[in-house]
Amino acid sequence: MPLHPNIDPELAAGLEQAFLPPVDLARMGHDELPGVRGRMRAAFADMPPVVAPGVSVEDLRVPGPDGDPDIRLRVYRPEDADGPLPALYWMHGGGMVLGMVEMDDGTLSRYVREAGCAAVSVDYRLAPENPHPAPVEDCYAGLVWTAKNAGEIGVDPARLAVGGSSAGGGLAAGTVLLARDRGGPQVAFHMLLSPMLDDRNITPSSREFDEAVLWSRAENLFGWTALLGADAGTTAVSPYAAPARAADLSGLPPAYIDVGELEVFRDECIDHAQRLLQAGVSTEFHLFPGAFHGFDAVLPDAAVSRRAVAGRVAALRRALAG
């Protein structure tokens, strides 16, 4: 695949040696997803630990939405921490169809170490076996449990942020909408990293990237169809599934959004940041020139990746100080 002419030169050079996940959702059927998930779980089980030194990890089983299965939460804390800590409640990526909490061990343990917080990552149900509203309801149920049981895990419920990356960023946006509309829990901040927000796929960037280093237009359509079925792209879609459809963004907590220049999600992220600002929500926004979807995970040592991660950590430290 030829690279985009605007790609960051360091990212372009790094791609020659980079490992990219050998999964092409655009050419895959929904029935193949369980096998892909199984191979991902096996690959993570064989990897050496990536949790940052000085960070403890604990898995909990907590009640899911009413009538639904329990959900797994993974809690990260600095080993030397005393007293309740601010916390980042987190949703992993994976296009609504893949992913697990283990894939963000390195990222979240770094946030914990460098931002001086705890983190709680939710292992939500995946589509298409569990279509909307199952994923976002799992995320909301885990947030409710975290806020109600903050003392049990050493977390300060008054300093609780919500965040996620890619599909997890879309779920984070939907979760804070649910928290606002259901009267809690109180969220101090939300951080959306290249979030998947709009099932309609009508922005210029959603049409531009028929080919992409990661997450093309066809893969995006696959993910949304898995989540929403025949409703994808129609007026029947809930804003809790596709937060770009929310008519009112007022009353949400301060936000941080970043996205790469060379990805499907670019324009819906720009639009969401603008709409948050117009609704009176304090919002920090970053567009990384020459960057593709997931650039910081694929090439973490590139200068643009280091800049992106440093900005996220700094934003968390500011938002959760208290």
C-alpha positions in Angstrom: 0.0 0.0 0.0 1.5 3.4 -1.0 1.9 5.8 2.0 0.0 9.1 2.1 2.2 12.0 0.9 1.6 13.9 4.1 2.8 11.1 6.4 5.3 12.1 9.1 8.8 11.1 7.7 9.8 9.4 10.9 6.6 7.4 11.0 7.0 6.4 7.3 10.5 5.2 8.0 9.4 3.3 11.1 6.7 1.4 9.3 9.3 -0.5 7.4 10.2 -2.5 10.5 6.9 -2.0 12.5 4.6 -4.9 13.5 1.1 -4.3 12.3 -1.8 -6.5 13.4 -2.4 -9.1 10.6 -6.2 -8.5 10.8 -8.2 -7.2 7.8 -11.7 -6.7 9.0 -12.8 -5.4 5.6 -12.3 -8.9 4.1 -13.6 -10.8 7.1 -17.0 -12.2 8.1 -18.5 -11.8 11.6 -18.2 -15.5 12.1 -14.4 -15.2 12.0 -14.2 -12.8 14.9 -14.1 -15.4 17.7 -11.1 -17.1 16.2 -9.3 -13.7 15.9 -10.1 -12.9 19.5 -8.7 -16.3 20.6 -5.5 -15.7 18.7 -5.2 -12.2 20.3 -5.7 -13.6 23.8 -3.0 -16.3 23.2 -0.6 -13.7 21.8 -1.0 -11.5 24.9 -0.6 -14.5 27.2 2.7 -15.3 25.6 4.0 -11.7 25.8 6.3 -10.6 28.6 4.7 -8.2 31.2 4.5 -4.6 30.0 3.1 -3.1 33.2 5.4 -0.2 34.3 7.6 -0.8 37.4 6.0 0.2 40.7 2.4 -0.3 39.5 0.1 -3.0 40.9 -2.6 -4.7 38.9 -5.8 -6.4 40.2 -8.7 -7.9 38.3 -12.2 -7.7 39.8 -15.6 -9.1 38.8 -18.4 -6.6 39.4 -22.1 -6.5 38.6 -23.0 -5.6 35.0 -26.2 -3.9 33.9 -29.4 -5.3 35.4 -30.0 -8.8 34.2 -26.7 -9.0 32.3 -23.4 -10.8 33.1 -20.9 -9.5 35.6 -18.0 -7.5 34.0 -14.3 -7.5 34.6 -12.5 -4.4 35.8 -8.7 -4.2 35.9 -7.4 -1.8 38.5 -4.0 -0.2 38.4 -2.4 1.6 41.3 1.0 3.0 42.3 2.4 0.5 44.7 3.6 3.2 47.1 0.4 5.2 47.1 -1.3 6.2 50.4 -4.9 7.4 50.6 -7.5 7.8 47.9 -6.2 8.7 44.4 -7.8 10.4 41.5 -8.6 7.8 38.8 -9.0 7.4 35.1 -11.8 5.0 34.1 -10.8 3.6 30.8 -12.3 1.8 27.7 -10.0 -0.1 25.3 -10.1 0.1 21.5 -10.8 -2.6 18.9 -13.5 -1.2 16.5 -16.3 -2.4 18.8 -15.5 -6.0 17.8 -12.0 -6.8 19.2 -9.8 -5.9 22.2 -9.3 -6.7 25.8 -8.1 -4.9 28.9 -4.6 -6.5 28.7 -3.8 -4.6 25.5 -3.6 -1.3 27.5 -1.5 -2.5 30.4 1.5 -0.5 29.2 -0.4 2.6 28.4 -2.4 2.7 31.7 0.4 1.8 34.0 2.4 4.6 32.4 -0.5 7.1 33.1 -0.7 5.8 36.6 3.0 6.3 37.2 3.4 9.6 35.5 0.1 11.3 36.2 -0.1 10.2 39.9 -3.5 8.5 39.6 -5.2 5.1 39.6 -6.8 3.6 36.5 -9.8 1.3 36.1 -10.2 -0.5 32.7 -13.5 -2.1 31.8 -13.7 -5.4 29.8 -17.0 -4.6 28.0 -18.9 -7.0 25.8 -18.1 -7.0 22.1 -20.3 -6.8 18.9 -21.8 -8.3 16.9 -22.7 -11.0 19.5 -23.5 -8.1 21.9 -24.8 -5.2 19.8 -25.7 -1.8 21.2 -26.5 -1.0 23.9 -24.5 -3.8 25.6 -21.0 -2.3 25.2 -21.9 1.2 26.5 -24.2 -0.2 29.2 -21.3 -2.4 30.4 -19.0 0.7 30.5 -21.6 2.7 32.4 -22.2 -0.1 34.9 -18.5 -0.3 35.6 -18.3 3.5 36.1 -21.3 3.3 38.6 -19.6 0.5 40.5 -16.3 2.4 40.6 -17.9 5.6 41.9 -19.9 3.7 44.6 -17.0 1.5 45.7 -14.3 4.1 45.4 -13.1 3.5 48.9 -12.7 -0.2 48.3 -10.1 0.4 45.5 -8.5 3.5 47.0 -10.1 6.0 44.6 -11.4 9.5 45.2 -14.9 9.7 43.6 -14.7 13.5 43.3 -11.7 13.2 41.0 -12.8 10.6 38.5 -12.0 11.0 34.8 -13.4 8.8 31.9 -11.3 8.0 28.8 -10.7 5.7 25.9 -9.0 5.2 22.6 -10.6 4.6 19.2 -13.8 2.5 19.8 -13.1 3.0 23.5 -13.1 6.8 22.9 -16.5 6.5 21.4 -17.7 4.5 24.3 -16.2 7.0 26.7 -18.1 9.8 25.0 -21.3 7.7 25.2 -20.6 6.9 28.9 -20.3 10.5 29.9 -23.5 11.3 28.1 -25.2 8.5 30.1 -23.8 9.8 33.3 -25.1 13.3 32.6 -28.5 12.1 31.5 -29.0 9.6 34.4 -27.8 12.0 37.0 -24.4 10.5 37.8 -21.8 9.5 38.6 -20.0 12.8 38.6 -17.2 12.9 36.1 -14.4 15.5 36.4 -12.9 15.2 33.0 -13.1 13.1 29.8 -10.3 12.2 27.4 -11.1 10.9 23.9 -8.1 9.6 21.8 -9.0 9.2 18.1 -12.6 8.4 19.2 -15.0 6.5 17.0 -18.0 8.8 17.2 -20.1 8.8 14.0 -21.7 5.8 12.3 -22.9 7.8 9.3 -19.4 7.9 7.6 -20.2 11.2 5.8 -17.3 13.4 6.6 -14.5 14.1 4.1 -12.0 12.1 6.1 -14.4 9.2 6.5 -14.4 9.0 2.6 -10.7 9.8 2.1 -9.1 6.8 3.6 -10.2 3.8 1.6 -6.7 2.6 2.3 -5.0 3.3 5.6 -2.1 2.0 7.7 -4.7 1.1 10.3 -8.5 1.3 10.2 -9.8 2.1 6.8 -13.2 3.2 5.7 -14.3 -0.4 5.0 -13.1 -1.5 8.5 -15.0 1.4 10.0 -18.2 0.4 8.2 -17.6 -3.2 9.4 -17.3 -2.1 13.1 -20.4 0.1 13.0 -22.5 -2.5 11.2 -21.4 -5.1 13.8 -22.6 -2.8 16.6 -25.8 -1.4 15.1 -26.8 -3.9 12.4 -29.3 -2.6 9.8 -29.8 0.6 11.9 -26.2 1.9 11.0 -26.4 5.2 9.2 -30.2 5.6 9.9 -32.1 8.0 12.1 -32.7 5.1 14.5 -29.2 5.3 16.0 -28.9 6.4 19.6 -26.4 9.2 20.6 -25.1 6.8 23.3 -24.0 4.5 20.5 -22.7 7.2 18.2 -22.1 10.4 20.3 -21.7 12.6 17.1 -25.5 12.3 17.0 -26.0 14.0 20.4 -28.1 17.1 19.8 -27.0 18.7 23.1 -23.4 18.4 24.5 -23.9 21.0 27.3 -23.3 20.0 30.9 -20.5 17.5 30.1 -17.2 17.6 31.9 -14.1 19.3 30.5 -12.7 17.4 27.6 -9.4 16.5 25.9 -9.5 15.1 22.3 -6.6 14.2 20.0 -6.5 12.6 16.5 -4.1 12.1 13.6 -4.3 13.9 10.3 -4.4 10.8 8.2 -7.3 8.8 9.6 -11.0 8.2 9.1 -11.9 9.8 12.5 -10.2 13.1 11.9 -13.1 15.3 10.8 -15.7 13.8 13.3 -13.2 14.5 16.1 -12.7 18.1 14.9 -16.5 18.6 14.7 -17.0 17.1 18.2 -14.4 19.4 19.7 -16.1 22.4 18.1 -19.5 21.4 19.3 -18.3 20.8 22.8 -16.8 24.3 22.9 -20.0 25.8 21.4 -21.9 24.0 24.2 -19.8 25.7 26.8 -17.6 22.7 27.6 -13.9 23.6 28.2 -12.1 21.5 25.6 -8.4 20.9 24.6 -7.9 19.6 21.1 -4.8 18.3 19.2 -4.4 17.3 15.6 -1.1 15.5 14.9 0.2 16.3 11.4 1.2 13.3 9.3 -0.1 10.8 11.9 -2.2 7.7 11.1 -4.7 5.9 13.4 -2.9 4.3 16.3 0.5 5.8 15.4 1.6 6.0 19.1 0.9 2.3 19.7 2.6 1.2 16.5 5.7 3.5 16.8 5.9 4.7 20.4 9.4 6.1 20.1 8.7 8.4 17.2 8.8 12.1 18.2 5.2 12.7 17.4 4.2 9.7 19.5 6.2 10.9 22.5 4.7 14.4 22.1 1.2 12.9 22.0 1.7 10.8 25.1 3.3 13.7 27.0 0.4 15.9 26.3 -2.1 13.3 27.5 -0.2 12.8 30.7 0.0 16.6 31.3 -3.7 16.9 30.7 -4.5 14.2 33.2 -2.3 15.7 35.8 -4.0 19.1 35.4 -7.5 17.7 35.4 -7.1 15.4 38.4 -5.0 17.7 40.6 -6.8 18.5 43.8 
